[in-house]
Amino acid sequence: MGCHHQPIGQSQVFLNLILHDLDPQDAISSPRFHHIQESNIVAFEEPIPVAVKTQLRRFGHQVQDSVGT
């Protein structure tokens, strides 16, 4: 996690701790997503289910299989 992904990634870890009551290791290990503004792509870490990515594509979103920095 770095560059533009850092603030959203840290926010997602924080929300996993607070909203989902995960322990710190599980909050860090949970998959995250990131919107790549320059190309308008939503990137996901594994293991986001393929069905979720497929449905987002059907809604017209551009989806990338892994988070890039």
All heavy atoms as a GROMACS GRO file, in nm:
protein
  547
    1MET      N    1   0.086  -0.117   0.000
    1MET     CA    2   0.000   0.000   0.000
    1MET      C    3   0.090   0.122   0.000
    1MET      O    4   0.180   0.135   0.081
    1MET     CB    5  -0.088  -0.003   0.125
    1MET     CG    6  -0.167   0.124   0.143
    1MET     SD    7  -0.288   0.123   0.276
    1MET     CE    8  -0.210   0.039   0.407
    2GLY      N    9   0.066   0.209  -0.093
    2GLY     CA   10   0.144   0.331  -0.098
    2GLY      C   11   0.080   0.430  -0.193
    2GLY      O   12  -0.024   0.406  -0.251
    3CYS      N   13   0.145   0.543  -0.206
    3CYS     CA   14   0.103   0.648  -0.298
    3CYS      C   15  -0.042   0.687  -0.275
    3CYS      O   16  -0.083   0.715  -0.164
    3CYS     CB   17   0.131   0.604  -0.441
    3CYS     SG   18   0.133   0.740  -0.557
    4HIS      N   19  -0.123   0.684  -0.381
    4HIS     CA   20  -0.262   0.728  -0.370
    4HIS      C   21  -0.350   0.629  -0.295
    4HIS      O   22  -0.458   0.666  -0.249
    4HIS     CB   23  -0.321   0.752  -0.510
    4HIS     CG   24  -0.249   0.858  -0.586
    4HIS    ND1   25  -0.252   0.990  -0.548
    4HIS    CD2   26  -0.170   0.851  -0.696
    4HIS    CE1   27  -0.178   1.061  -0.632
    4HIS    NE2   28  -0.128   0.979  -0.723
    5HIS      N   29  -0.308   0.505  -0.286
    5HIS     CA   30  -0.388   0.404  -0.217
    5HIS      C   31  -0.377   0.416  -0.065
    5HIS      O   32  -0.465   0.371   0.008
    5HIS     CB   33  -0.345   0.264  -0.261
    5HIS     CG   34  -0.420   0.155  -0.193
    5HIS    ND1   35  -0.555   0.133  -0.214
    5HIS    CD2   36  -0.381   0.064  -0.102
    5HIS    CE1   37  -0.594   0.031  -0.139
    5HIS    NE2   38  -0.489  -0.013  -0.071
    6GLN      N   39  -0.272   0.479  -0.016
    6GLN     CA   40  -0.246   0.480   0.128
    6GLN      C   41  -0.362   0.535   0.212
    6GLN      O   42  -0.406   0.468   0.305
    6GLN     CB   43  -0.117   0.556   0.158
    6GLN     CG   44  -0.070   0.534   0.300
    6GLN     CD   45   0.073   0.579   0.318
    6GLN    OE1   46   0.135   0.631   0.227
    6GLN    NE2   47   0.125   0.559   0.436
    7PRO      N   48  -0.417   0.654   0.184
    7PRO     CA   49  -0.524   0.704   0.270
    7PRO      C   50  -0.652   0.619   0.266
    7PRO      O   51  -0.713   0.595   0.369
    7PRO     CB   52  -0.551   0.846   0.221
    7PRO     CG   53  -0.473   0.865   0.098
    7PRO     CD   54  -0.377   0.752   0.083
    8ILE      N   55  -0.691   0.572   0.148
    8ILE     CA   56  -0.813   0.491   0.140
    8ILE      C   57  -0.790   0.354   0.202
    8ILE      O   58  -0.878   0.299   0.268
    8ILE     CB   59  -0.869   0.481  -0.004
    8ILE    CG1   60  -1.009   0.420  -0.005
    8ILE    CG2   61  -0.778   0.403  -0.095
    8ILE    CD1   62  -1.114   0.501   0.059
    9GLY      N   63  -0.673   0.298   0.184
    9GLY     CA   64  -0.640   0.169   0.245
    9GLY      C   65  -0.641   0.177   0.397
    9GLY      O   66  -0.696   0.090   0.465
   10GLN      N   67  -0.583   0.283   0.451
   10GLN     CA   68  -0.583   0.301   0.597
   10GLN      C   69  -0.725   0.324   0.648
   10GLN      O   70  -0.762   0.274   0.755
   10GLN     CB   71  -0.492   0.417   0.635
   10GLN     CG   72  -0.347   0.385   0.612
   10GLN     CD   73  -0.256   0.504   0.635
   10GLN    OE1   74  -0.300   0.617   0.654
   10GLN    NE2   75  -0.126   0.479   0.633
   11SER      N   76  -0.806   0.396   0.573
   11SER     CA   77  -0.946   0.418   0.613
   11SER      C   78  -1.023   0.287   0.616
   11SER      O   79  -1.103   0.263   0.708
   11SER     CB   80  -1.015   0.514   0.516
   11SER     OG   81  -0.952   0.639   0.517
   12GLN      N   82  -0.997   0.200   0.519
   12GLN     CA   83  -1.067   0.073   0.516
   12GLN      C   84  -1.026  -0.017   0.631
   12GLN      O   85  -1.110  -0.087   0.691
   12GLN     CB   86  -1.046   0.005   0.381
   12GLN     CG   87  -1.118   0.078   0.269
   12GLN     CD   88  -1.086   0.024   0.133
   12GLN    OE1   89  -1.092  -0.096   0.110
   12GLN    NE2   90  -1.052   0.114   0.041
   13VAL      N   91  -0.898  -0.015   0.668
   13VAL     CA   92  -0.852  -0.091   0.784
   13VAL      C   93  -0.920  -0.037   0.910
   13VAL      O   94  -0.971  -0.113   0.994
   13VAL     CB   95  -0.698  -0.087   0.799
   13VAL    CG1   96  -0.653  -0.145   0.932
   13VAL    CG2   97  -0.632  -0.161   0.683
   14PHE      N   98  -0.923   0.095   0.925
   14PHE     CA   99  -0.987   0.158   1.041
   14PHE      C  100  -1.135   0.119   1.049
   14PHE      O  101  -1.186   0.083   1.156
   14PHE     CB  102  -0.971   0.310   1.033
   14PHE     CG  103  -1.044   0.383   1.141
   14PHE    CD1  104  -0.995   0.385   1.270
   14PHE    CD2  105  -1.162   0.450   1.113
   14PHE    CE1  106  -1.062   0.452   1.371
   14PHE    CE2  107  -1.230   0.518   1.212
   14PHE     CZ  108  -1.180   0.519   1.342
   15LEU      N  109  -1.205   0.125   0.935
   15LEU     CA  110  -1.347   0.089   0.935
   15LEU      C  111  -1.368  -0.058   0.968
   15LEU      O  112  -1.466  -0.094   1.035
   15LEU     CB  113  -1.410   0.124   0.801
   15LEU     CG  114  -1.423   0.274   0.774
   15LEU    CD1  115  -1.470   0.299   0.631
   15LEU    CD2  116  -1.518   0.339   0.874
   16ASN      N  117  -1.277  -0.144   0.924
   16ASN     CA  118  -1.286  -0.286   0.961
   16ASN      C  119  -1.274  -0.304   1.112
   16ASN      O  120  -1.343  -0.387   1.171
   16ASN     CB  121  -1.179  -0.368   0.890
   16ASN     CG  122  -1.213  -0.398   0.746
   16ASN    OD1  123  -1.329  -0.399   0.709
   16ASN    ND2  124  -1.111  -0.419   0.666
   17LEU      N  125  -1.187  -0.224   1.173
   17LEU     CA  126  -1.171  -0.231   1.320
   17LEU      C  127  -1.296  -0.183   1.392
   17LEU      O  128  -1.346  -0.248   1.484
   17LEU     CB  129  -1.052  -0.146   1.364
   17LEU     CG  130  -0.913  -0.194   1.325
   17LEU    CD1  131  -0.811  -0.083   1.347
   17LEU    CD2  132  -0.877  -0.318   1.405
   18ILE      N  133  -1.348  -0.068   1.350
   18ILE     CA  134  -1.458  -0.003   1.420
   18ILE      C  135  -1.595  -0.060   1.383
   18ILE      O  136  -1.674  -0.097   1.470
   18ILE     CB  137  -1.456   0.150   1.393
   18ILE    CG1  138  -1.322   0.210   1.434
   18ILE    CG2  139  -1.572   0.220   1.462
   18ILE    CD1  140  -1.283   0.186   1.579
   19LEU      N  141  -1.625  -0.067   1.255
   19LEU     CA  142  -1.759  -0.108   1.212
   19LEU      C  143  -1.779  -0.260   1.212
   19LEU      O  144  -1.888  -0.308   1.239
   19LEU     CB  145  -1.790  -0.054   1.072
   19LEU     CG  146  -1.798   0.098   1.058
   19LEU    CD1  147  -1.828   0.136   0.914
   19LEU    CD2  148  -1.903   0.154   1.153
   20HIS      N  149  -1.674  -0.333   1.175
   20HIS     CA  150  -1.687  -0.478   1.163
   20HIS      C  151  -1.629  -0.552   1.282
   20HIS      O  152  -1.629  -0.675   1.285
   20HIS     CB  153  -1.624  -0.526   1.032
   20HIS     CG  154  -1.685  -0.463   0.911
   20HIS    ND1  155  -1.814  -0.491   0.868
   20HIS    CD2  156  -1.638  -0.370   0.826
   20HIS    CE1  157  -1.841  -0.420   0.762
   20HIS    NE2  158  -1.736  -0.344   0.733
   21ASP      N  159  -1.575  -0.476   1.378
   21ASP     CA  160  -1.523  -0.532   1.504
   21ASP      C  161  -1.418  -0.641   1.480
   21ASP      O  162  -1.415  -0.742   1.550
   21ASP     CB  163  -1.638  -0.584   1.589
   21ASP     CG  164  -1.599  -0.599   1.735
   21ASP    OD1  165  -1.514  -0.522   1.782
   21ASP    OD2  166  -1.654  -0.690   1.801
   22LEU      N  167  -1.334  -0.621   1.377
   22LEU     CA  168  -1.228  -0.717   1.350
   22LEU      C  169  -1.108  -0.689   1.440
   22LEU      O  170  -1.084  -0.575   1.480
   22LEU     CB  171  -1.184  -0.708   1.204
   22LEU     CG  172  -1.288  -0.745   1.098
   22LEU    CD1  173  -1.226  -0.729   0.959
   22LEU    CD2  174  -1.341  -0.885   1.118
   23ASP      N  175  -1.033  -0.794   1.469
   23ASP     CA  176  -0.908  -0.772   1.542
   23ASP      C  177  -0.809  -0.709   1.445
   23ASP      O  178  -0.829  -0.714   1.323
   23ASP     CB  179  -0.855  -0.900   1.605
   23ASP     CG  180  -0.815  -1.005   1.504
   23ASP    OD1  181  -0.721  -0.979   1.426
   23ASP    OD2  182  -0.877  -1.113   1.505
   24PRO      N  183  -0.701  -0.649   1.495
   24PRO     CA  184  -0.608  -0.577   1.406
   24PRO      C  185  -0.554  -0.660   1.290
   24PRO      O  186  -0.549  -0.611   1.177
   24PRO     CB  187  -0.496  -0.532   1.499
   24PRO     CG  188  -0.564  -0.515   1.632
   24PRO     CD  189  -0.666  -0.628   1.636
   25GLN      N  190  -0.517  -0.785   1.314
   25GLN     CA  191  -0.462  -0.866   1.205
   25GLN      C  192  -0.566  -0.894   1.098
   25GLN      O  193  -0.538  -0.884   0.978
   25GLN     CB  194  -0.405  -0.999   1.257
   25GLN     CG  195  -0.340  -1.081   1.147
   25GLN     CD  196  -0.224  -1.008   1.080
   25GLN    OE1  197  -0.130  -0.968   1.147
   25GLN    NE2  198  -0.231  -0.989   0.948
   26ASP      N  199  -0.689  -0.926   1.138
   26ASP     CA  200  -0.795  -0.951   1.039
   26ASP      C  201  -0.831  -0.824   0.963
   26ASP      O  202  -0.861  -0.828   0.844
   26ASP     CB  203  -0.919  -1.009   1.106
   26ASP     CG  204  -0.900  -1.153   1.148
   26ASP    OD1  205  -0.809  -1.220   1.094
   26ASP    OD2  206  -0.976  -1.200   1.236
   27ALA      N  207  -0.828  -0.710   1.032
   27ALA     CA  208  -0.858  -0.582   0.965
   27ALA      C  209  -0.754  -0.550   0.858
   27ALA      O  210  -0.789  -0.504   0.749
   27ALA     CB  211  -0.864  -0.470   1.068
   28ILE      N  212  -0.629  -0.580   0.887
   28ILE     CA  213  -0.521  -0.555   0.791
   28ILE      C  214  -0.526  -0.656   0.677
   28ILE      O  215  -0.502  -0.622   0.561
   28ILE     CB  216  -0.384  -0.561   0.862
   28ILE    CG1  217  -0.369  -0.441   0.956
   28ILE    CG2  218  -0.269  -0.565   0.762
   28ILE    CD1  219  -0.252  -0.452   1.051
   29SER      N  220  -0.560  -0.780   0.708
   29SER     CA  221  -0.561  -0.887   0.608
   29SER      C  222  -0.682  -0.886   0.516
   29SER      O  223  -0.682  -0.952   0.412
   29SER     CB  224  -0.553  -1.023   0.678
   29SER     OG  225  -0.432  -1.034   0.750
   30SER      N  226  -0.786  -0.812   0.552
   30SER     CA  227  -0.908  -0.807   0.470
   30SER      C  228  -0.879  -0.739   0.336
   30SER      O  229  -0.801  -0.644   0.330
   30SER     CB  230  -1.018  -0.729   0.542
   30SER     OG  231  -1.058  -0.798   0.657
   31PRO      N  232  -0.942  -0.788   0.230
   31PRO     CA  233  -0.919  -0.726   0.099
   31PRO      C  234  -0.971  -0.583   0.094
   31PRO      O  235  -1.069  -0.549   0.160
   31PRO     CB  236  -0.995  -0.816   0.002
   31PRO     CG  237  -1.094  -0.887   0.085
   31PRO     CD  238  -1.037  -0.898   0.222
   32ARG      N  239  -0.903  -0.500   0.018
   32ARG     CA  240  -0.939  -0.359   0.004
   32ARG      C  241  -0.962  -0.326  -0.142
   32ARG      O  242  -0.931  -0.403  -0.231
   32ARG     CB  243  -0.827  -0.272   0.063
   32ARG     CG  244  -0.813  -0.287   0.214
   32ARG     CD  245  -0.696  -0.207   0.267
   32ARG     NE  246  -0.567  -0.262   0.227
   32ARG     CZ  247  -0.501  -0.354   0.296
   32ARG    NH1  248  -0.551  -0.404   0.406
   32ARG    NH2  249  -0.384  -0.397   0.254
   33PHE      N  250  -1.017  -0.207  -0.165
   33PHE     CA  251  -1.038  -0.160  -0.301
   33PHE      C  252  -0.982  -0.020  -0.313
   33PHE      O  253  -0.954   0.047  -0.214
   33PHE     CB  254  -1.188  -0.159  -0.337
   33PHE     CG  255  -1.267  -0.055  -0.262
   33PHE    CD1  256  -1.284   0.071  -0.315
   33PHE    CD2  257  -1.322  -0.085  -0.139
   33PHE    CE1  258  -1.357   0.168  -0.245
   33PHE    CE2  259  -1.394   0.010  -0.069
   33PHE     CZ  260  -1.411   0.136  -0.122
   34HIS      N  261  -0.964   0.024  -0.435
   34HIS     CA  262  -0.909   0.156  -0.460
   34HIS      C  263  -0.960   0.207  -0.594
   34HIS      O  264  -0.965   0.133  -0.691
   34HIS     CB  265  -0.756   0.150  -0.462
   34HIS     CG  266  -0.689   0.280  -0.494
   34HIS    ND1  267  -0.692   0.387  -0.408
   34HIS    CD2  268  -0.620   0.319  -0.601
   34HIS    CE1  269  -0.626   0.487  -0.464
   34HIS    NE2  270  -0.581   0.448  -0.580
   35HIS      N  271  -0.999   0.332  -0.598
   35HIS     CA  272  -1.041   0.396  -0.723
   35HIS      C  273  -0.920   0.465  -0.783
   35HIS      O  274  -0.857   0.550  -0.720
   35HIS     CB  275  -1.152   0.498  -0.698
   35HIS     CG  276  -1.195   0.568  -0.822
   35HIS    ND1  277  -1.162   0.698  -0.848
   35HIS    CD2  278  -1.266   0.524  -0.928
   35HIS    CE1  279  -1.212   0.732  -0.964
   35HIS    NE2  280  -1.276   0.630  -1.015
   36ILE      N  281  -0.885   0.428  -0.905
   36ILE     CA  282  -0.773   0.489  -0.976
   36ILE      C  283  -0.830   0.603  -1.059
   36ILE      O  284  -0.891   0.580  -1.165
   36ILE     CB  285  -0.699   0.386  -1.064
   36ILE    CG1  286  -0.653   0.269  -0.977
   36ILE    CG2  287  -0.582   0.453  -1.136
   36ILE    CD1  288  -0.604   0.151  -1.056
   37GLN      N  289  -0.815   0.724  -1.010
   37GLN     CA  290  -0.884   0.839  -1.068
   37GLN      C  291  -0.841   0.867  -1.211
   37GLN      O  292  -0.924   0.900  -1.295
   37GLN     CB  293  -0.860   0.962  -0.981
   37GLN     CG  294  -0.944   1.080  -1.022
   37GLN     CD  295  -0.937   1.191  -0.920
   37GLN    OE1  296  -0.873   1.179  -0.816
   37GLN    NE2  297  -1.002   1.301  -0.948
   38GLU      N  298  -0.713   0.854  -1.240
   38GLU     CA  299  -0.663   0.888  -1.374
   38GLU      C  300  -0.730   0.805  -1.483
   38GLU      O  301  -0.752   0.852  -1.594
   38GLU     CB  302  -0.510   0.871  -1.382
   38GLU     CG  303  -0.432   0.962  -1.291
   38GLU     CD  304  -0.423   0.909  -1.148
   38GLU    OE1  305  -0.447   0.790  -1.124
   38GLU    OE2  306  -0.392   0.989  -1.058
   39SER      N  307  -0.761   0.679  -1.452
   39SER     CA  308  -0.820   0.591  -1.553
   39SER      C  309  -0.964   0.550  -1.519
   39SER      O  310  -1.025   0.474  -1.593
   39SER     CB  311  -0.734   0.466  -1.569
   39SER     OG  312  -0.720   0.401  -1.443
   40ASN      N  313  -1.016   0.600  -1.407
   40ASN     CA  314  -1.152   0.571  -1.362
   40ASN      C  315  -1.177   0.421  -1.349
   40ASN      O  316  -1.278   0.368  -1.393
   40ASN     CB  317  -1.256   0.635  -1.454
   40ASN     CG  318  -1.392   0.642  -1.388
   40ASN    OD1  319  -1.402   0.650  -1.265
   40ASN    ND2  320  -1.497   0.640  -1.466
   41ILE      N  321  -1.082   0.352  -1.288
   41ILE     CA  322  -1.090   0.208  -1.266
   41ILE      C  323  -1.100   0.183  -1.116
   41ILE      O  324  -1.033   0.250  -1.036
   41ILE     CB  325  -0.966   0.136  -1.323
   41ILE    CG1  326  -0.966   0.147  -1.475
   41ILE    CG2  327  -0.960  -0.009  -1.279
   41ILE    CD1  328  -0.839   0.094  -1.540
   42VAL      N  329  -1.180   0.084  -1.078
   42VAL     CA  330  -1.185   0.039  -0.940
   42VAL      C  331  -1.102  -0.089  -0.933
   42VAL      O  332  -1.128  -0.184  -1.006
   42VAL     CB  333  -1.329   0.012  -0.893
   42VAL    CG1  334  -1.330  -0.037  -0.750
   42VAL    CG2  335  -1.414   0.137  -0.907
   43ALA      N  336  -1.000  -0.087  -0.847
   43ALA     CA  337  -0.910  -0.202  -0.834
   43ALA      C  338  -0.938  -0.271  -0.701
   43ALA      O  339  -0.963  -0.206  -0.600
   43ALA     CB  340  -0.765  -0.155  -0.840
   44PHE      N  341  -0.935  -0.404  -0.703
   44PHE     CA  342  -0.964  -0.484  -0.585
   44PHE      C  343  -0.849  -0.575  -0.550
   44PHE      O  344  -0.787  -0.633  -0.638
   44PHE     CB  345  -1.087  -0.572  -0.609
   44PHE     CG  346  -1.214  -0.496  -0.624
   44PHE    CD1  347  -1.260  -0.459  -0.750
   44PHE    CD2  348  -1.288  -0.461  -0.514
   44PHE    CE1  349  -1.378  -0.389  -0.764
   44PHE    CE2  350  -1.406  -0.391  -0.527
   44PHE     CZ  351  -1.451  -0.354  -0.652
   45GLU      N  352  -0.824  -0.591  -0.421
   45GLU     CA  353  -0.734  -0.695  -0.374
   45GLU      C  354  -0.813  -0.825  -0.367
   45GLU      O  355  -0.934  -0.826  -0.351
   45GLU     CB  356  -0.679  -0.661  -0.235
   45GLU     CG  357  -0.590  -0.541  -0.233
   45GLU     CD  358  -0.538  -0.508  -0.095
   45GLU    OE1  359  -0.593  -0.555   0.006
   45GLU    OE2  360  -0.442  -0.431  -0.090
   46GLU      N  361  -0.743  -0.935  -0.378
   46GLU     CA  362  -0.807  -1.066  -0.363
   46GLU      C  363  -0.831  -1.090  -0.214
   46GLU      O  364  -0.759  -1.039  -0.132
   46GLU     CB  365  -0.717  -1.174  -0.421
   46GLU     CG  366  -0.696  -1.159  -0.572
   46GLU     CD  367  -0.824  -1.164  -0.652
   46GLU    OE1  368  -0.919  -1.235  -0.612
   46GLU    OE2  369  -0.832  -1.097  -0.755
   47PRO      N  370  -0.933  -1.161  -0.175
   47PRO     CA  371  -1.021  -1.244  -0.253
   47PRO      C  372  -1.160  -1.186  -0.271
   47PRO      O  373  -1.257  -1.239  -0.219
   47PRO     CB  374  -1.027  -1.373  -0.172
   47PRO     CG  375  -1.024  -1.324  -0.030
   47PRO     CD  376  -0.938  -1.199  -0.033
   48ILE      N  377  -1.173  -1.076  -0.342
   48ILE     CA  378  -1.306  -1.024  -0.376
   48ILE      C  379  -1.370  -1.126  -0.471
   48ILE      O  380  -1.308  -1.164  -0.570
   48ILE     CB  381  -1.297  -0.885  -0.442
   48ILE    CG1  382  -1.234  -0.783  -0.348
   48ILE    CG2  383  -1.434  -0.839  -0.490
   48ILE    CD1  384  -1.314  -0.749  -0.226
   49PRO      N  385  -1.491  -1.172  -0.442
   49PRO     CA  386  -1.553  -1.274  -0.528
   49PRO      C  387  -1.568  -1.226  -0.673
   49PRO      O  388  -1.598  -1.110  -0.699
   49PRO     CB  389  -1.689  -1.296  -0.464
   49PRO     CG  390  -1.673  -1.252  -0.322
   49PRO     CD  391  -1.573  -1.139  -0.326
   50VAL      N  392  -1.550  -1.319  -0.765
   50VAL     CA  393  -1.564  -1.291  -0.907
   50VAL      C  394  -1.704  -1.238  -0.936
   50VAL      O  395  -1.722  -1.148  -1.019
   50VAL     CB  396  -1.534  -1.417  -0.991
   50VAL    CG1  397  -1.567  -1.395  -1.137
   50VAL    CG2  398  -1.389  -1.458  -0.974
   51ALA      N  399  -1.804  -1.290  -0.866
   51ALA     CA  400  -1.943  -1.246  -0.888
   51ALA      C  401  -1.959  -1.097  -0.859
   51ALA      O  402  -2.034  -1.027  -0.928
   51ALA     CB  403  -2.038  -1.326  -0.801
   52VAL      N  404  -1.888  -1.045  -0.760
   52VAL     CA  405  -1.896  -0.902  -0.727
   52VAL      C  406  -1.836  -0.821  -0.842
   52VAL      O  407  -1.895  -0.723  -0.888
   52VAL     CB  408  -1.823  -0.872  -0.595
   52VAL    CG1  409  -1.811  -0.722  -0.571
   52VAL    CG2  410  -1.894  -0.940  -0.478
   53LYS      N  411  -1.720  -0.863  -0.890
   53LYS     CA  412  -1.655  -0.792  -1.001
   53LYS      C  413  -1.741  -0.798  -1.127
   53LYS      O  414  -1.753  -0.699  -1.199
   53LYS     CB  415  -1.517  -0.852  -1.028
   53LYS     CG  416  -1.419  -0.835  -0.914
   53LYS     CD  417  -1.290  -0.904  -0.950
   53LYS     CE  418  -1.202  -0.925  -0.832
   53LYS     NZ  419  -1.081  -1.000  -0.865
   54THR      N  420  -1.800  -0.915  -1.153
   54THR     CA  421  -1.885  -0.931  -1.271
   54THR      C  422  -2.004  -0.838  -1.264
   54THR      O  423  -2.039  -0.772  -1.363
   54THR     CB  424  -1.931  -1.078  -1.282
   54THR    OG1  425  -1.816  -1.161  -1.293
   54THR    CG2  426  -2.022  -1.098  -1.403
   55GLN      N  427  -2.068  -0.830  -1.149
   55GLN     CA  428  -2.185  -0.743  -1.134
   55GLN      C  429  -2.145  -0.596  -1.151
   55GLN      O  430  -2.218  -0.519  -1.215
   55GLN     CB  431  -2.252  -0.765  -0.999
   55GLN     CG  432  -2.386  -0.697  -0.987
   55GLN     CD  433  -2.488  -0.750  -1.088
   55GLN    OE1  434  -2.493  -0.868  -1.118
   55GLN    NE2  435  -2.570  -0.662  -1.141
   56LEU      N  436  -2.032  -0.556  -1.096
   56LEU     CA  437  -1.985  -0.418  -1.113
   56LEU      C  438  -1.960  -0.388  -1.260
   56LEU      O  439  -1.993  -0.278  -1.308
   56LEU     CB  440  -1.861  -0.393  -1.029
   56LEU     CG  441  -1.884  -0.384  -0.879
   56LEU    CD1  442  -1.752  -0.387  -0.804
   56LEU    CD2  443  -1.963  -0.259  -0.844
   57ARG      N  444  -1.905  -0.483  -1.332
   57ARG     CA  445  -1.884  -0.464  -1.477
   57ARG      C  446  -2.018  -0.449  -1.549
   57ARG      O  447  -2.031  -0.367  -1.640
   57ARG     CB  448  -1.803  -0.579  -1.534
   57ARG     CG  449  -1.656  -0.574  -1.497
   57ARG     CD  450  -1.577  -0.687  -1.563
   57ARG     NE  451  -1.438  -0.678  -1.527
   57ARG     CZ  452  -1.374  -0.764  -1.445
   57ARG    NH1  453  -1.440  -0.866  -1.393
   57ARG    NH2  454  -1.247  -0.748  -1.417
   58ARG      N  455  -2.116  -0.526  -1.509
   58ARG     CA  456  -2.250  -0.515  -1.569
   58ARG      C  457  -2.310  -0.377  -1.545
   58ARG      O  458  -2.388  -0.327  -1.626
   58ARG     CB  459  -2.343  -0.622  -1.512
   58ARG     CG  460  -2.317  -0.759  -1.566
   58ARG     CD  461  -2.419  -0.859  -1.515
   58ARG     NE  462  -2.381  -0.993  -1.558
   58ARG     CZ  463  -2.397  -1.102  -1.484
   58ARG    NH1  464  -2.452  -1.093  -1.364
   58ARG    NH2  465  -2.360  -1.218  -1.530
   59PHE      N  466  -2.277  -0.317  -1.431
   59PHE     CA  467  -2.325  -0.182  -1.400
   59PHE      C  468  -2.246  -0.075  -1.474
   59PHE      O  469  -2.274   0.044  -1.461
   59PHE     CB  470  -2.317  -0.155  -1.250
   59PHE     CG  471  -2.417  -0.230  -1.167
   59PHE    CD1  472  -2.382  -0.277  -1.043
   59PHE    CD2  473  -2.547  -0.253  -1.211
   59PHE    CE1  474  -2.473  -0.345  -0.963
   59PHE    CE2  475  -2.638  -0.321  -1.133
   59PHE     CZ  476  -2.602  -0.368  -1.009
   60GLY      N  477  -2.143  -0.117  -1.549
   60GLY     CA  478  -2.066  -0.023  -1.628
   60GLY      C  479  -1.935   0.022  -1.567
   60GLY      O  480  -1.867   0.108  -1.623
   61HIS      N  481  -1.897  -0.035  -1.453
   61HIS     CA  482  -1.771   0.004  -1.390
   61HIS      C  483  -1.654  -0.068  -1.456
   61HIS      O  484  -1.666  -0.181  -1.502
   61HIS     CB  485  -1.773  -0.032  -1.241
   61HIS     CG  486  -1.875   0.041  -1.162
   61HIS    ND1  487  -1.861   0.174  -1.128
   61HIS    CD2  488  -1.994   0.002  -1.113
   61HIS    CE1  489  -1.967   0.213  -1.061
   61HIS    NE2  490  -2.050   0.110  -1.049
   62GLN      N  491  -1.542   0.000  -1.462
   62GLN     CA  492  -1.419  -0.062  -1.509
   62GLN      C  493  -1.352  -0.122  -1.385
   62GLN      O  494  -1.326  -0.052  -1.288
   62GLN     CB  495  -1.328   0.041  -1.573
   62GLN     CG  496  -1.385   0.100  -1.700
   62GLN     CD  497  -1.287   0.198  -1.761
   62GLN    OE1  498  -1.171   0.166  -1.779
   62GLN    NE2  499  -1.335   0.316  -1.792
   63VAL      N  500  -1.324  -0.251  -1.389
   63VAL     CA  501  -1.271  -0.322  -1.273
   63VAL      C  502  -1.135  -0.381  -1.306
   63VAL      O  503  -1.116  -0.439  -1.413
   63VAL     CB  504  -1.369  -0.433  -1.229
   63VAL    CG1  505  -1.313  -0.513  -1.115
   63VAL    CG2  506  -1.504  -0.373  -1.190
   64GLN      N  507  -1.043  -0.364  -1.214
   64GLN     CA  508  -0.909  -0.422  -1.227
   64GLN      C  509  -0.896  -0.527  -1.118
   64GLN      O  510  -0.945  -0.510  -1.007
   64GLN     CB  511  -0.805  -0.313  -1.209
   64GLN     CG  512  -0.661  -0.359  -1.220
   64GLN     CD  513  -0.568  -0.241  -1.212
   64GLN    OE1  514  -0.583  -0.144  -1.285
   64GLN    NE2  515  -0.473  -0.248  -1.121
   65ASP      N  516  -0.827  -0.636  -1.148
   65ASP     CA  517  -0.819  -0.747  -1.054
   65ASP      C  518  -0.731  -0.726  -0.933
   65ASP      O  519  -0.747  -0.795  -0.834
   65ASP     CB  520  -0.775  -0.874  -1.126
   65ASP     CG  521  -0.883  -0.927  -1.217
   65ASP    OD1  522  -1.003  -0.904  -1.186
   65ASP    OD2  523  -0.851  -0.988  -1.319
   66SER      N  524  -0.639  -0.633  -0.934
   66SER     CA  525  -0.557  -0.612  -0.816
   66SER      C  526  -0.529  -0.464  -0.799
   66SER      O  527  -0.526  -0.388  -0.894
   66SER     CB  528  -0.427  -0.689  -0.824
   66SER     OG  529  -0.351  -0.645  -0.934
   67VAL      N  530  -0.507  -0.426  -0.673
   67VAL     CA  531  -0.481  -0.286  -0.641
   67VAL      C  532  -0.341  -0.252  -0.687
   67VAL      O  533  -0.246  -0.321  -0.657
   67VAL     CB  534  -0.495  -0.261  -0.490
   67VAL    CG1  535  -0.447  -0.121  -0.452
   67VAL    CG2  536  -0.639  -0.280  -0.446
   68GLY      N  537  -0.330  -0.142  -0.761
   68GLY     CA  538  -0.198  -0.091  -0.801
   68GLY      C  539  -0.166   0.034  -0.723
   68GLY      O  540  -0.253   0.095  -0.663
   69THR      N  541  -0.042   0.068  -0.719
   69THR     CA  542  -0.004   0.190  -0.646
   69THR      C  543   0.008   0.306  -0.739
   69THR      O  544   0.024   0.293  -0.856
   69THR     CB  545   0.130   0.168  -0.573
   69THR    OG1  546   0.228   0.126  -0.667
   69THR    CG2  547   0.113   0.066  -0.461
   0.00000   0.00000   0.00000
